[in-house]
């Protein structure tokens, strides 16, 4: 294999890795957004039912929405990252925000009971 072919293969490999991180961040942001939507629905149900825990459910929904925003910002950062390490860090931040949104959704659903 010539050096030129090796360099092209290396560049393609790096490009694929960057796309993968960007896709991971986008998936995490979409999942966080869905969790925020579900949390708000749970908070709305708690409020409609007059549940004493409606305020707690709404606070959890607000937390989920904030986490979804954070995940979306991290996804954008991953897309615009100039280095592989920066893309990796942004994808990790999106994944962490996804987890926070999921936990907040669970808290909102628990509070509506």
Steps between C-alpha positions, in 0.01 A plus 500: 500500500644835405536783749229698318250219534593460865445871565163492324392197703607672821306816410189297419529314829520823695201642312294191580593522868395865511167419336441224750549736795274758340231236444532382861453856621201552272339176620556601862345842435196343334457257788533781756241703312258206507561454873424869556177468302399195705588675825285800408212269415534336842507841669191608307318182604596556863371857486176396327439234763562751776780289637680644800824420326423706188762760594765230535398350166526841334842561655616165361359589158686831510821313586443264208445794264822665617688172449353468151624851418843408632505186287402699191778752568749216546383341178565826316841521664581148383400591146725805501790351694837562342672206670408142568546556874261796497240298308541215746457734797189659346349158426566397862330818622197427281483146636520625859223751434291221351540305824397802706191550284405133537536518879291817512234335286490206740468742793212684332319174427553386859374833634174477306405179686 
